[in-house]
Amino acid sequence: MEEIGEDYSEAVLPKEHWEKRRFVRCDFAGADLRGLLSQGCTFDECDFTRADLGSSRHENSAFRSCTFDRTVLADAAWYGSSLLGSSFVDCGLRAITVRDTDFSLVSLSRANLRKVDLSGLRFREANLTEANLTGAQLRDTDLRGARLLGAELADADLRGAKLDANGLVQAKLRGAKVDVETALAFAGAHGLLVS
C-alpha cells in the first residue's frame, strides 16, 4: 500500500500497527502516533514535526530524508531500520533504543545523546556537530566521514569504532575509551610521530 502526499497532521492514531506500507511526502506534523508499531514500512521525505512517537517501535522500517523537529521520541525503538538522510532538531533522544540501524547522512547537530547506547551503528557522513555524546556507548560504531566539529565525546566508549582523521581532530575526546588502533590514529591526526 502506497500513500503519496497524504495529510495526517494532528491525526490521533495511537497504538497503530502498520506493516509493509509506503508513505511518500506525507505530513504527520502534530500527529499522535504513540505506541505505533511499523514493520517493513518505508517513509520517504515525511514530516514528523511535533508528532508524538513515544513508545513507538520500528522493525525493518526505513525513514529516508524525514524531518523530526521537536518530535517526542521517549522510549521509541528502532531495530534493523534505516534513518538515512533524516534530520533531528530539538528531539529528546536520551530514552531511545536503537539496534542494527543505519544513521548515515543523518543530521543530529547539537543533539543530546548523553549515555545513549549507539554500539555497532553506522553514522557514515552524519552531522554530529556540537552533539553531546558524553558517556555514550559507541563500541564498533562506524563514524567515518561524520562531521564531529565540537562534538563532546568525553567518557564515551569508542573501542572498535571507526573514525577518520578529521573526526579525531574535531571532536572533544578527553577521557574517551579507545583501543590501540584509534590511539595511534589520534596521534597521527595530531601530527605526532609514534616509534
Secondary structure, 3 states (H helix, E strand, C coil): CEEECCECCCCECCCCEEECCEEECCECCCCECCCCEEECCEEECCECCCCECCCCEEECCEEECCEEECCECCCCEEECCECCCCEEECCCCCCCEEECCECCCCECCCCECCCCECCCCECCCCECCCCECCCCECCCCECCCCECCCCECCCCECCCCECCHHHHHHCECCCCECCHHHHHHHHHHCCCCCC
